[in-house]
């Protein structure tokens, strides 16, 4: 259903496998620093999705975004897929250890292991938080390739600003949360403002992950059904709705 809502075209499994076979991407270290922390308190997710599976999908996405960025900047086609490294054969991890990344990445990548090479404000690639954003796709998908297709479509067509080095899309979303709240509940908005609690303080993770960071996972899936049917921008309204629902607790809290 999500694939239909996202208008995600069919993807050949080989296209995904070709990206996996390229080995560790420039963002591999950052990805591995995030994957082991993904929804660690959710037993449903941990039983169904392995860290290796999440790493493969995110690494493939990182390669695709990296290649597209290089192609735009340099005006040439992405290099051909590399042969399968020996460490990929017969291993479930599919990737080398962080210490051997330099031998796996392509020569076109220089001076960085992260996704912030060059101008970080315009670079498009892996950013922290994408692991949580990818998690629900892997949880519901029938295969890694299907999860990759849906996640790729989502971040490239629905929220491309989220995967820029500056995360400009996230910051614009946070500004809109403040604006929506000021329209929906003037008193609550004014109260939070006097306490210095702008959306960028309390709502960054919720905006970035489409509320996937807030358990339980089954409710996240229902929320995403709604987002994909009516538009991911509805996440901003849902964040405001959460604040309005607990407004009395917020305004009477001794912490503030």
N, C-alpha and C positions, 0 to 999 in steps of 0.2 A: 504493500500500500504506500509506504514512504517513497519507493522508487517511482511510483505513478505520480504522486503529489509533486515530487521534485523534477519530474520530466527527465529522469535519468535514462539515457539510451542504453541498450544492451552493451555489455563490455565483454570482449573475449578474455577468457581466463589467462591466455598466454600473454596478453598485454600487461596484466598484473604481475604474472610470474617474471616477465622480462625485467620489470622494475625491481623485484625482489632479488633477482640474480645479480644485479649490479652491486650488491653488497652494501656496506655501510655508507650512508650519505654524509654530507658535511655536517648535518645536524644530529648524527647518531649519538654522540655523547649526551647532548641535551635531551634527546628522546629517552635514553636509558635512565637518565636522572629523574625522569617523570613517570615512566610506565609502572615502576614497582609501587608507586604511591596512588595509583588510579583506583578509586572506589574500594579502598582496602577494607572498609567496614561493611561492605555489602556482600553477604555470602552467596546470593544468587549470581552476582556478576563473577565472583571469584571461581565459582564452580563451573561456569559455562565458558568464560573467556580466559585464556592463558596470557601471561605477560609476553611470551614469544609472539603470539598471534597479534597482540596490540602493537608490539614493536615492529613487526613486518609491515603492517598496514601504514603506520605512521612514517616509517622509513621510505616506503614506496611513495607516499604522498610528498615527502620531503624531496625525493629525487624529481618527481614530476614538476613540483613548483620551482625547484632549482633550475631544471632544464628550460622551463618556459621563461623564467627570468633571464637566463643567459641568452636565450634566443632573441628576446626582445632587446636586450642591451647591446648585444654584439651583432645582431642581424644575421646569424647563421643557425643552421639546423642543429638540433641536439646531437651529440656524439652517439654512435651506435652502442647498443647494449654490450657490456663486457661479458666475457665468458664466465661461467659459474666458478667462483673461487673454490679451491679444494675443501675449505672448511665448511662449505655449504652442503657437501654431499654426505648423506647419511646422518645429518644432525638436525635435531628439531629446532635449535636456536636460529638457524639460518644466517647468523651474523657472527663476525669475529669478536674477540674481546676488545674493549676500548683501546687497549695498548697497541693493537695492531691496525688501527683505523687508517693510519697514514699509508699503509700498503694496499688498502682496498679502494680508497677514494680516487676519483679521476684527476688527471693532471690539470684539468681546467680549474680545480679548486685550489687556491693557494692561501696560506697564511691564516686559515681559520678552520675550526671544527664545528662551529655553530652556524646558525642561520642568519647572523647579523653582519655578514661580510659586506664591505663597501659601505654604501649609504644605508644605514639601518632604517631610516625613515621611509625609504622607497622600496627596500628589498622585500620580496615576497617569499616566504618560506615557513619553516616550522617555528612556532612560538609557544611559549609555555602556556598550558591550558588546553592545547589541542588534544592532549591525551584524554582528558575528561570529555571533551566534545565528541571524540571518536568512539568512546566506550559504548553508548547506547546503540550505535550502528552495528558494532560487532556483536552485541548481545542479541539483537533481533535477527541479524542476517543469517542466511543459510550457508554462507561460505565467506571466507576472507575476501575473495574477489568481489562478491556482492556488497560487502561492507565498504570496501574501497571505492566502488563505483558510486554508492550513495553519498559517502563522506566527501569524496572529491567533488561531486556535483554540488553538494551543499555549500562547501567553503568557497568554491569558485564562482557560483552564480548567486547564492543567497546572501552571503556575508563575506565577500572578498576583502573588505577592509579589516577583518579580524586577523588575517594572516600576513599583514604587512608588519615590518619591524616596529613601526610606531603604534600599531594597533589603533589606527585612527577610527576605524569603525566602532570599536568598543568604547572609545572616549566620546564619540558622537552619541552613542546609545545611552551612556551615562548622563550626558547633558539633557537628553530627551526624558529620561526618568525624572530628573529634577523638575523639568517643565511640566510633564504630565501630572506629577504629584501636586504642583502648585495650582493646577487647574481643578483637579479632582478634590483635593482636601487642603484648602489654603491654610487652615490652622495648624495641621500636622506639618506641612511644608515649612511654615514659619518657625515652628518649634524646633525642628531638626536643624534649620539654618542657624538659629541662635546658638546651638550646641556645636556648630561647625561640622555637622554630619551631612555632607553632600553625598550624592549617589556614588561618587568615586571612592568614598570611604567604605560604605557598607554594601554596595551593589556590584563591585567590579567582577567578582567571581560569577555571580548570577547572570550578568550580562554576557560575559565571555563564554560561558558554558551552556547558555540557554537553560539555566536552572538545573542542569544535570548534576551539579555539585551538591544539590540538596536532596537527601534521601526521603522516602524510599524509592528505589529504581522503578517498580511497577507504576508508581504515580508519575514519574518522569516520562515514561513511555506514553501514558495517556495524554500528558501535557504536550508531548511532541506530536502526537496525532493531531491535536488542535492546531499547533504551530504550522505544521506542514499543510494542513487543509486551508488555513486562513492567512498564512504568512508568518515567517519567523519574527517579524517585527512585533507580533503580539506578545512576545516575551517581555517587552518593556511594560506593557499594560499589566501583565500578570505579576511582575515584581511590585508595581505600585499597588495592586490589589492585595498582595501579602502584607504590605505596610498598613493599608487601611484596615485590614482584618484585625491587626494587633495594635492599632493606634492607641487604645486605652492603656495597654501594657507599656508601650513605649513612653507615653507622656506621664505615666505615674511611676516609672522606674527610678529608684533612688540613685542609680548609676549615672543618671543624666540630670 
